[in-house]
Amino acid sequence: MPVHRIGLVVHGARPAARSAAGTVRAWCAAHDIPCTDVDVWQEDRPRRCGQDEAEAAGHPDLVVTLGGDGTFLRGARIAVKDDARVLGVDLGRVGFLTEVPVDEVREALDAVHEDRATVEERMTLTLRTSRALEVPAGLELLLSHGRSPVLPPPPLRPGEPVGDDWGVPLDVTALNDVVLEKLARDRQVGLALYFAGRLLASYSADAIIVATPTGSTAYSFAAGGPVLSPHMDAVVFTPVAPHMSFNRTVVAAADEPVAARVLPHSGPVAVSIDGQLRGILGPGDWVGVYPSQSRLRLVRMGPTDFYGRLRDRFRLTDAPATAADPAPPIFRSPTADVPEDLAGLRFPPAAEE
């Protein structure tokens, strides 16, 4: 599908990102395609929720991000509102989400415009809460100190009824994770955790993380959680510094929602979505996290090698006990026809000789 309008998200603190933005704008001018900078804020222009940002940009059908994974997440929250594609240009340090090298931006745009790129879909999460989220003004100023301005609280999902039993449906999506965390060092969060409507346990912890498989390599991984393939659908629950013997991650099926109720003696609970503070909960409040009907559409230039990237990005080293063994051979896709029992399985592309 040809590109009709581009939304551009730039990591303004990086000269390489600003230079690449000029390349994108020049490409757009040469192809007579409108290009609008999105998620830009100034003193007289605060940040907007994803749907308002997409509308202000004229509903782009391709969002191009120039930065690292954080910049990509800024673009993703806007793109998912209109089912737009996202092209991530890699200018970061980890780069699980971004793919295209900065010197190949023009070639990547040509591939997307000429329908030579592939689109990879990723699961996202959404929320229902016992009440609409809000951030007290003084707390917002404190938490945003030295960082970008906070996003506004998520609006209600349009066109959906709001009922007491099922709470408030929020118009928000998370590609990586939803985090419920403490605000004060001496006040842990107390949360009763439910899976598929059944109580698992009550936790006292610094935070709990509910992540997608895409987000399993982010905060959840740093907290000791497992790595999941981004090609699957699942909900990953990881506690952070829990004061209890059961400190393990739980991986739930995608149709098993995770809910948390704030216990009476808990400290205030900050709700962060993809690293952005979006609201505060107090005792008696609850939040339900479950897969969104919207999926993110990532532009890929070819078959992805998630496990090769995992080895490279985390600089994985082999066990010392294997040092005496020769280096394992590169796994090559067979040139012969794939056997019937292997048909449909995912294999890496054939390696060049």
N, C-alpha and C positions, 0 to 999 in steps of 0.2 A: 504494500500500500504506500503510495507516495506521501511525502511529508507535506502538510498544508500550513502548519504554524508551529514554531519552536518556542518553548519556554526555557530560559537559560538561568542556571544557578551557578554562581561563581564564588569560589573561596577568595574573597578580595584581598586577603593578607598575603597571598602567594603570587609573586610576579609571573610565574609560569602559567598560572590560571588566568590572569588578566590577559596575557599574551594569547593564550588559546581562545579566550572569549572573542578577541579580535578576528581570529581565523574563522570562528563559527559565524560571526556577523557578516564577514566578507562572503562566506559561502551562501548564506541566506540572501544577501543582496544580489549575488550572481544568479540565483535561482528564483528570484522574486518571491521569496517566502518570508512572511512576517516573523520577527524575532523579538521577544519581550523578556527582559530580566525579571525573574520572579524571586520571591522571598527576600526582598531587599527592604531594609528598614532604616528610618531616620527619625530624628526627634519628632517631626511632624507627621511621620508615617509609621505607626506601630506595626508589628507583625500581625498577619491575619490567619484565620483557620484555613485548612486546605481548600475547601469549596470556594470560599471568598477569594483566595489567591488565584485559583484556576479561572474563576469568572473574570477577575480583573485583568488577567493575562490573555483573555479572549479564547479560553479553553484550548490550549495547545494540544496537538496530538502526539508530539514528541517533546520530552523534557531532557535536556542535555545538562549533566552536572560536571563541573570542573573543579576537582578537589579530591578529597579522600572519601571514606565511607560515611563520615559525618555529613559532608556536603551531599552525598548521594541520598541519605535519609531525608534531607530537606526537600529534595526534588521528588522523592518517592511519595511523600505524604500529599503532594499536590497532584501528581500524575494519577494516583489510584482513584481519585475522585471522578475522573473522566475516562477511565480505562485507557489512558495514554501510555505509550511506550516510554521507557527510560533508558538513555544511553549514558553510561558512567565512564568518564575519562579519568584515568588513574594518575593522581598527583599526590597520593597519600603515602602512608608508611606500611599499612597492613594490606588493604585492597582486596577484601573478599567479595565486595559488591561491584566495584569498578573494574573495568576490564581493558578498555582501549588505551594504548600508550598515547601520550600527549602529542607525539609527532605523527600520529596516524588519524587525527581528528577528521581531516578533510576526506580521507578515503573511507572512514567509517560512515560519515554522513552520506556519501555517494552510495554506499552499500544499502543503507536504510532506505534512501529515497528510491533506489532502483529495485527494491524488494529482494535484495540478495542476502540480507541478514536474517537470522532466526530470532524468535521470541521465546523466552523461557519464563514460565509463570511461577510465582512464589506465593505461598500461603501468607495471609496477614491475619491479625487479631483485631477484635473490636470489643467494646465494653457495654455493660449495663450497670448502673449504680442505683443505690437507694434514693439518691437525690442528685441534682445537677452539681457538677464540680465547680469550685471557685477557689481563687487564691487571694487571701487577704492582702491589701495594698502594701502594708509595711513589710510583710513577708516576701512579697514579690521583689521589692527593691533589694532586700538582703540577699536572696538567692540568685539574683541576676548580676550581682556585683562582679565586675571583671569579665563578664560573659555577654553573649548576645542577649537582647531582650527576650523575655519569656513569651511563649505563645499564649493567646487567650484561652480560657477554658473551652473545652469542646462544646459546640452547640448540640441541641437535640437532633436526632436523626429525623429528617423531614418525612411527613406522611405516615409515621408509625404511632400507634396509640401509646399513651403513657399510663400504665396501671400500677396500683400499689403492689400487687403480688410479684410482678416481673420487673419492676423498677423503671428507670429512665434509660431509654436507648440513646447512646451518644454517637454523634456523627464523627467518628475518629477511627483511624486504622493504625496498627503498629506492624511494621515489617520485622523488627528485631524482637522487641520485648515490651512488656508492661511490668513496672517495678513498683512495689509498695515498700517504702523505706522510712526510717525514723528521721526526725528533724533535729533532735537534740541527742548529744552523746550519752547522756545519763537516762534517757527514756526510750527503751526499746519498744518496738511495735509488738502488740499482742494480737494475734490473728487466728481465728478458727478457720481451717482450710477444708474445703469440700471438693470432692471429685465426683462428677456425674450425680450431684445432689446428695452424696453421702459424706458425713464427717470423717476425715482421715485423722486429724489431730489438731490441737491448739498449739501454736508456735509462739515463742518469745524470741525475737531475732532482730538483727540490724535491718534486714530487708528480706523480702521474698521476690523472686523473679519468675515471671511466667513468659516463656519465650517460644518463638517459632523455631523450626529447624534452621532457618536462615540465621536467627539470632543465637543459635547454640554455640557459635564461635565468638560471641561478643561477651557481654557481662556474665552470662550464665557460665561460660567456659572459665572465666577468671575466678568465679566463685566455686569451681570444682565440678561443674556440670559436664555431661558427656557431649561429644560431637555427633550431630545427626546430619545425615545427608540432606541438603536443601531440596532434593527432588521428592522428598516424602512429606506427608502431612501428619503432624503430631503436635501436642502441647507439652512443653518441657517446664516442669516446676523445680526450681532450685532455691533452697533457703540460704541466706547469708548469715554466718556466725550465729546459728541457732543455739539457745541455751537448753538443749535436750539431747538425748543420746541418739535419736533418729535424725541424722543430718544428711540423708541421701536425697539425690534427685529422684523425682518420679516422672516418668514419661507416659503421658496419657494419650489415648486415641483422639483423633481430631473431633469426634462427636461426643467427647466426654469433657464438658465445660469445667473450668476451675473457678471456684468462688471463694471469697475471703470476707469474713465478718470481723469488724474491729471490736475487740473485747473491752469490757468496761474499764479496766485499769491500764489500757494501752496509752502510750504517748501518741501525739498527733502523727498521722500517716500521710506522707507525700506520695502522690500518684504521678509517676513519670512514664511517658510514652516515647519510646525510642530516644531516651536520654533527655527529654524535654519535660520539665515540670508542668503539669496541666491541672492540678487541683490538690486539695487537702481534705482528708477524711478524719472523722473523730469517732469516739466510742458509739457503738450501735449502728454505724454506717456499714454498708456492704458493697462489694463490687464483684461482678461476674465477668470472666474473660473467656472468650470463645472465638472460633474462626469466623472471620468476616466473609460475606458473600463476594466481596471484591478481592481480586488477586492482582498482585503487581506484575507487570509485563516488562521483563528485562530484555534489552537488545543484546544479542550475542553475535559475534562475528563468525562463530563456528562451534563445534562441539566443545563443551566445557570439561575441564579436567580438575574437578573439585579436590580430589585426593592429592594430586600433584601440587596444587596450590596450597593445600593444607601443609604438606611436607615443606614446601618452600617458605611460606609465610611464617610458620612457627619454627623454622630452622630445625626440623626434627633430625636427630642423630640416631644412628643405629646402636644397638646394644653392644657394649664392649666385648661381650663373649662371642660376638660374630666377627670380630676384627680379623681373625685368621681365615675366614672364608672369602672367596673371591666376590667381587661386586655382583649383585644379582643382575641378570640380564634384563634389558628393557622389555616390557611386555608389549608385544605387537599384536594388533588385530589380525586374525588369520586372513590370508588372501583367498583361501578356498571358500566355498559356500558355507554359511553358518549352519551347523547341525540343527535339526528340528527342535531338540530340547533346549537349545540356547537362543532360539529365535526370539527377538523382542527384548533381550537383555541388553543392558548398557555396557559398552566397552569403550576404552579410550581410542582416539583416532590412531591410525597406523603411524608409527614413528618414522621420521626420515632417516635414511641410511647415512 
